[in-house]
Amino acid sequence: MTLGRVAALIGLALGVMAVNVAVSILYMVVYSHVIDPGHEKAYYEAHIKIAAPYCSIVAGIPLMFLVGWWVGMRPAMFVWLVYAFIDVAVLGASGVTLRIGALVAVSLLTKLVSAYLGALAAGWRA
């Protein structure tokens, strides 16, 4: 892999992470305006702390599948590794509870399987 390819794959991992954050924000906007409006800001801040890991799992599955399908097996595993490294580093710096640690493990495992299956699907179409 060339340095440019590595940089592009790192950018792809960061892009997946950014889309995951955007999905959580979009969920919170819909939740606070449509599903359960009329509460104070602290109520919604507490809710997103619970909901964000689930948003990451749900949105991450198709995102990582598409990454695997687009770039192939080895690059997809590299993208997942970069994503996992950044995710664990950020969460480690912010303090992790057992519940959050379990959700992160589920999130990373589902993303790994999704990237792998996406890469397999790319191989089948070729």
C-alpha positions as CSV (number, residue, x, y, z in Angstrom):
1,M,0.0,0.0,0.0
2,T,1.2,3.4,-0.8
3,L,1.3,6.3,1.6
4,G,-1.5,8.0,-0.3
5,R,-3.7,4.9,-0.1
6,V,-3.1,4.6,3.6
7,A,-4.0,8.2,4.1
8,A,-7.2,7.7,2.1
9,L,-8.2,4.6,4.1
10,I,-7.6,6.5,7.4
11,G,-9.8,9.3,6.0
12,L,-12.4,6.7,5.2
13,A,-12.3,5.5,8.8
14,L,-12.7,9.0,10.0
15,G,-15.5,9.6,7.6
16,V,-17.4,6.5,8.9
17,M,-16.9,7.9,12.4
18,A,-18.2,11.3,11.3
19,V,-21.3,9.8,9.7
20,N,-21.9,7.7,12.9
21,V,-21.8,10.9,14.9
22,A,-24.1,12.7,12.4
23,V,-26.6,9.8,12.8
24,S,-26.6,10.3,16.5
25,I,-27.2,14.0,16.2
26,L,-30.0,13.5,13.6
27,Y,-31.6,10.9,16.0
28,M,-31.4,13.4,18.8
29,V,-33.0,16.2,16.7
30,V,-35.9,13.9,15.7
31,Y,-36.2,12.6,19.2
32,S,-36.3,16.0,20.8
33,H,-38.6,17.6,18.2
34,V,-40.9,14.8,17.1
35,I,-40.8,11.8,19.5
36,D,-40.6,13.4,22.9
37,P,-40.6,17.2,22.8
38,G,-41.0,19.7,25.6
39,H,-38.2,18.6,28.0
40,E,-35.2,20.5,29.2
41,K,-31.8,20.3,27.6
42,A,-30.5,18.1,30.5
43,Y,-33.1,15.5,29.8
44,Y,-32.0,15.1,26.1
45,E,-28.3,15.1,27.1
46,A,-29.0,12.2,29.4
47,H,-30.9,10.4,26.7
48,I,-28.2,10.7,24.1
49,K,-25.6,9.2,26.4
50,I,-27.8,6.1,26.5
51,A,-28.9,6.2,22.8
52,A,-25.6,7.1,21.1
53,P,-23.9,3.6,21.4
54,Y,-27.0,2.0,19.9
55,C,-27.1,4.5,17.1
56,S,-23.5,3.6,16.4
57,I,-24.3,-0.1,16.2
58,V,-27.3,0.4,14.0
59,A,-25.7,2.9,11.6
60,G,-22.3,1.3,11.7
61,I,-23.4,-2.1,10.3
62,P,-24.4,-0.8,6.8
63,L,-21.6,1.8,6.8
64,M,-18.9,-0.8,7.3
65,F,-20.5,-3.2,4.9
66,L,-20.3,-0.5,2.2
67,V,-16.7,0.2,3.1
68,G,-15.9,-3.5,2.7
69,W,-17.8,-3.7,-0.5
70,W,-16.1,-0.6,-1.9
71,V,-12.4,-1.2,-0.9
72,G,-12.0,-5.0,-0.6
73,M,-10.8,-7.3,2.1
74,R,-7.4,-6.1,3.3
75,P,-8.2,-2.4,3.0
76,A,-11.5,-2.9,4.8
77,M,-9.8,-4.6,7.7
78,F,-7.3,-1.7,7.9
79,V,-10.2,0.8,7.9
80,W,-11.9,-1.2,10.7
81,L,-8.6,-1.3,12.7
82,V,-8.1,2.4,12.4
83,Y,-11.8,3.0,13.4
84,A,-11.4,0.7,16.4
85,F,-8.2,2.3,17.5
86,I,-9.7,5.8,17.4
87,D,-12.9,4.7,19.1
88,V,-11.2,2.9,21.9
89,A,-8.7,5.7,22.4
90,V,-11.5,8.3,22.7
91,L,-13.6,6.2,25.0
92,G,-10.6,5.3,27.1
93,A,-9.8,9.0,27.6
94,S,-13.4,9.8,28.5
95,G,-13.7,7.0,31.1
96,V,-15.6,3.8,30.3
97,T,-18.1,2.0,32.4
98,L,-18.7,-1.7,32.1
99,R,-22.0,-1.1,30.3
100,I,-20.4,1.2,27.8
101,G,-17.4,-1.2,27.4
102,A,-19.8,-4.0,26.5
103,L,-21.7,-1.8,24.0
104,V,-18.4,-0.7,22.4
105,A,-17.3,-4.4,22.1
106,V,-20.6,-5.2,20.4
107,S,-20.3,-2.2,18.2
108,L,-16.8,-3.0,17.1
109,L,-17.6,-6.7,16.5
110,T,-20.6,-5.9,14.4
111,K,-18.5,-3.4,12.4
112,L,-15.8,-6.0,11.9
113,V,-18.3,-8.6,10.7
114,S,-20.0,-6.1,8.4
115,A,-16.7,-5.0,6.8
116,Y,-15.7,-8.6,6.3
117,L,-19.1,-9.5,4.7
118,G,-19.0,-6.4,2.5
119,A,-15.6,-7.4,1.3
120,L,-16.8,-11.0,0.6
121,A,-19.7,-9.6,-1.3
122,A,-17.3,-7.5,-3.4
123,G,-15.3,-10.6,-4.2
124,W,-18.5,-12.4,-5.2
125,R,-19.5,-9.7,-7.6
126,A,-16.1,-9.6,-9.3
